[in-house]
Amino acid sequence: MNYRELGRTGFKVSEISFGAWAIGSMWGQVDERESLAALHRAIDLGVNFIDTADVYGDGRSERLIARLRKERRETIYVATKAGRQLSPHTADGYNAANLTRFVEDSLKRLEAESLDLLQLHCPPTEVYYRPEVFEALDRLAEAGKLRHYGVSVEKIEETLKAIEYPGVETVQIIFNMFRQRPAELFFPEAKRRRVGILARVPLASGMLTGRMKRDTTFAKDDHRNFNRHGEAFDRGETFSGVDYEVGLAAVEELRPLVPAGASLAQLALRWILMFDAVTCAIPGAKRPAQVEENVRAADLPALSEAQMAKVREIYDSQIRQLVHQRW
């Protein structure tokens, strides 16, 4: 496993890390024993950074991570998120009282004295224009409730506004072969300010594994079944906002680029790591075998200029018009 500096935090984190949404909720049935086995396998393979949120399984994901930490001796950095418990999910809800309550609840579930990294969980855009929100996070940091804080965002506009606040040390954003816009303006600015970048949804909700077909079905509680058009939350979270049939067609064009002995998922993750502004990719996993496949992506050789150019060509011809200016 290779490790990269997470912005100004002083953390050196595994470039392939563990996204813990799937072991919480909205990805079909969850087996807690298998989920815990997947977490342990990740640590066995050198993963030392886990990304979760308070709403993943209504705290289930955080509680599983707490169990993991008690059973391991290695240093494991945990990033969690806050804000999506709000109902309605409005900018006004991002106030000091609510943020303090969310942090205290996460501390209890994670059985920790301080959060390694707290991220605002894709708040409304207006939140980024309210300095008092970030002042509240500063106060929580000064009180020792959290070591560092950052944001998880939907839009490029939000990234650029967020990193104007000196306390924002990380940005989590959707970045993958189907969502390439962050590399254009945001990445250079983040590098200049030494902001860590966490690439979420790196496999486009599994589309970039290459295992999906036109007749693939998803469980009723799987967001890939009920959120394809943004019915429950932002459309861009499911298949990166790409129409299912279009995504399948683009995947077929990507298949010839896969190196011998590798998988499309590994190619997709290795593509993300070609961008040195990115600290890590955070693919999800519910089973140890999925963890193993994800982690092996770090061992692939660097992609060639021809491979990178072809990925860009496929994006420009098939995907760009659907997503580029939306997020």
HELIX and SHEET records of a PDB file:
HELIX    1   1 GLU A   32  ASP A   44  1                                  13    
HELIX    2   2 ARG A   60  GLU A   71  1                                  12    
HELIX    3   3 ALA A   91  GLY A   93  5                                   3    
HELIX    4   4 ALA A   96  LEU A  110  1                                  15    
HELIX    5   5 THR A  125  TYR A  129  5                                   5    
HELIX    6   6 PRO A  131  GLU A  142  1                                  12    
HELIX    7   7 ILE A  156  ALA A  162  1                                   7    
HELIX    8   8 ARG A  181  ALA A  183  5                                   3    
HELIX    9   9 PHE A  186  ARG A  193  1                                   8    
HELIX   10  10 ALA A  204  THR A  209  5                                   6    
HELIX   11  11 HIS A  223  PHE A  226  1                                   4    
HELIX   12  12 ARG A  235  GLU A  237  5                                   3    
HELIX   13  13 PHE A  239  GLY A  241  5                                   3    
HELIX   14  14 TYR A  244  LEU A  254  1                                  11    
HELIX   15  15 ARG A  255  LEU A  257  5                                   3    
HELIX   16  16 LEU A  264  LEU A  273  1                                  10    
HELIX   17  17 PRO A  288  ARG A  296  1                                   9    
HELIX   18  18 ALA A  297  ASP A  299  5                                   3    
HELIX   19  19 GLU A  305  ILE A  314  1                                  10    
HELIX   20  20 TYR A  315  ILE A  319  3                                   5    
HELIX   21  21 ARG A  320  VAL A  323  1                                   4    
SHEET    1   A 2 TYR A   3  GLU A   5  0                                        
SHEET    2   A 2 LYS A  12  SER A  14 -1                                        
SHEET    1   B 8 PHE A  18  GLY A  19  0                                        
SHEET    2   B 8 PHE A  49  ASP A  51  1                                        
SHEET    3   B 8 TYR A  77  ALA A  82  1                                        
SHEET    4   B 8 LEU A 117  HIS A 121  1                                        
SHEET    5   B 8 TYR A 149  SER A 152  1                                        
SHEET    6   B 8 VAL A 168  ILE A 174  1                                        
SHEET    7   B 8 GLY A 196  ARG A 200  1                                        
SHEET    8   B 8 CYS A 280  ALA A 281  1                                        
END                                                                             
